[in-house]
Structures are given as C-alpha cells and as structure tokens.
Amino acid sequence: MKVAIVGASGYAGGELVRLLYHHSSAEVTCVTSRSLAGTPLSEVHPQLTGFSDLRFENPAPDAIDADVAFLAVPHTAAMTIAGKLLSRGIKVVDLSADYRLPKDTFEKVYGVTHTDYFPAPYGIPELHRKECINAKFVANPGCFPTGATLAAAPIASRAHTIIFDSKTGVSGAGDNPSATTHYPNVGDNVSPYKWTSHRHLAEMKQELSKLGSKAACYFTPHLVPVNRGILTTAHILLNEPLETKEVEKLYREYYKDEFFVRYQKPMLSAVRGSNFCDIMVESEGKRVVVVSAIDNLVKGASGQAIQNMNLMCGFKETDGLDAPGLLP
C-alpha cells in the first residue's frame, strides 16, 4: 500500500516515516514540502539516513499517487486538501485540528471560517474504534486531549469536576524555533501557558461529553525541559466516593483489551518513542488522581495516526507500532 505524507518536514512527518518503515503492508512513496522540493528527506531528518532515499516533492493534490495520505500540515491547511484527496479515493488521516470539532466550535476556537467541513471520526481508537474501522477519513486527536481523555474515560461519567494539569516536552511546539522554545527560556524551568484558554480544551470537553460526563472541565498546560512526552495529572472530583482499589478495578477492566494502554506507574522515559499510554490512579474518596504518560509525537500524533490507518485499512492494529519505549 502506497502512503503519502503531506507536510513531511516537521517532527510528525519524520515520525511517520520512522514508524512506517517497520509496517508490514505500507510503504511511504511520497513526502511533500512546499519549500523543500528536491531536497533529500534525510537532510531534514538525519535519523532516516540509510532507511529512505526519498526526496521532498510539491505535487498538487490531484497529482498525489497514494492509497493513504497523512496530512501533517498546519491548522487550516488540511481543509484545502482533504476533500480533494478523498474525492480521488485516497484514504486520509488528518493530524491537524481542522476536523476534530464541529464546524461552529472549530470556528469559535480557532477564529477562522472552515471552508470545506464534513464530519469525521475522532481517532482515539480505544474510545472510537468502531467508527474508525473501514473509515475513509479520520481526524487524529490533539496530543493533550489524548493523554487527558484516556486518563479520565473510565470514571468520567461519575465526576462533577475534572481538572487536567499537563507537563509537555518542547517538541510539542513544532520545529520552528521561537523565544518560548529557546533553550535558556526552557532549561531549568517550568512554564505554564494559556492557563485557561488552550485550544485543546474544546476537544477534552467534547470527548468527556461523549462519555456521558456532565463534569465541568478545566485544563492548564506547562512547558518542561524535555524533548518528548506529556505527563497529565487529572484531578477527578466524584459525585460519590470510591476507594483506590475500586477505581483500580474500574481502570483495569476498562482497558483490559487495549494493547496500547498499560496500567503502571507513568514515566515519560518508559513511553518515549512508543505508542503506549501508561496510567495509574489513586483515590482519597471523592477526589481521584489519575496520572497518564504518552509520547506527544507518537501516541499524541504520528503513532496514533498509524493506529487509525491500520483500522481504516483492515491491518492488525499494532502493525508498525508494537515496540517498547526508550528507557532510560
């Protein structure tokens, strides 16, 4: 199966190529970049030297030859491409935010008009597997909502308030340097940002609602001096108290058949480079603390996108992804 990665110059694009190299049935045959056409892929992603001889291209959407296309493009760019690819019978996984939310919500949150809206499954497979199987198009979730929603899902319907506090690595900001990601501003520091207004909060609220939760939801992210990973602490305030053993039983049962969700002490280094989400809980009665850890570039982006592709195309869900993390 031929795979195209549209917008392959960033971190997510590099991870897609790295992970798909080990896929039994998919081959990356096209990597695109408007500004780097003709440049060898390995010049931008040196980790891929010896694994790919591809060069960046800049084809029009109607010239892309692929069975599946990943859109690793900035927000608002995917809406100009997705429909054209789908009309040609190419399956699409969109890693941007363009199709994660209903049209009116998207326009309110992102402050732009959506020019080609259509509904799409929200691709957290552990929660929406049936909708993703054989789908033509899937909206890949944001990294923060993935770790947060998986942390809360088993008991979300029992809560009246949920507060997510996330610590994220610098790669979540992308590969364009800025004052925020400048090493002297990141090293030896923890920086909260968008304290009450992060765009991913809308996805979290949407998913909690789908889980039958009427809880008030709040979210504050923090930038920490690591390259990869998101550690989320969810403070879940329950309507009725539960002891730790009861909550543990609920979580183990909820995720018992999920290969990529492990009940164990969350550590960023244990999930680094992998598609796993590690979760553990502790309760003091009416307040349950749940901690989750994911790699923001894998389970939070490219790995989950491949997991969705596998469901869309009838492959084994773990194909290309069943590798452990990079501890230490």
QUIMO-V750283 format. One record per backbone hydrogen bond with DSSP energy under -1.0 kcal/mol. NH is the residue of the N-H (numbers start at 1). CO is the residue of the C=O. Records with the same first field share a line. If there is no record, write none. Layout:
# QUIMO-V750283
NH=CO ; CO
This chain:
# QUIMO-V750283
3=27
4=68
5=30
6=70
8=32
14=10
15=11
16=12
17=13
18=14
19=15
20=16
21=17
22=19
23=20
27=1
29=3
30=3
32=5
33=57
38=56
39=36
41=54
43=40
45=41
48=45
49=46
51=48
52=48
56=39
57=31
63=60
67=2
68=2
69=91
70=4
71=93
72=6
77=74
80=77
81=78
82=78
85=81
86=82
87=83
88=85
89=86
90=85
91=67
92=136
93=69
94=138
95=71
100=97
106=102
107=103
108=104
109=105
110=106
111=107
123=139
124=122
127=124
128=124
132=128
133=129
134=311
135=132
138=92
139=121
140=94
146=142
147=143
148=144
149=145
150=146
151=147
152=148
153=149
155=152
156=152
158=155
159=156
160=237
161=237
162=216
163=235
164=218
165=233
166=220
167=231
168=222
169=229
170=226
171=227
172=169
173=170
174=171
185=182
186=182
187=183
189=186
191=223
193=221
201=198
202=199
204=200
205=201
206=202
207=203
208=204
209=205
210=206
211=207
212=209
213=208
216=160
218=162
220=164
222=166
223=191
224=168
226=224
230=294
231=167
232=292
233=165
234=290
235=163
236=288
237=161
238=286
239=158
242=285
247=243
248=244
249=245
250=246
251=247
252=248
253=249
254=250
255=251
258=255
262=277
264=262 ; 279
272=268
274=271
277=260
278=293
279=262
280=291
282=289
284=287
288=236
289=282
290=234
291=280
292=232
293=278
294=230
298=295
300=295
301=298
302=297
304=298
305=301
306=302
307=303
308=304
309=305
310=306
311=307
312=308
313=309
315=310
319=316
321=318
322=318
323=321
326=272
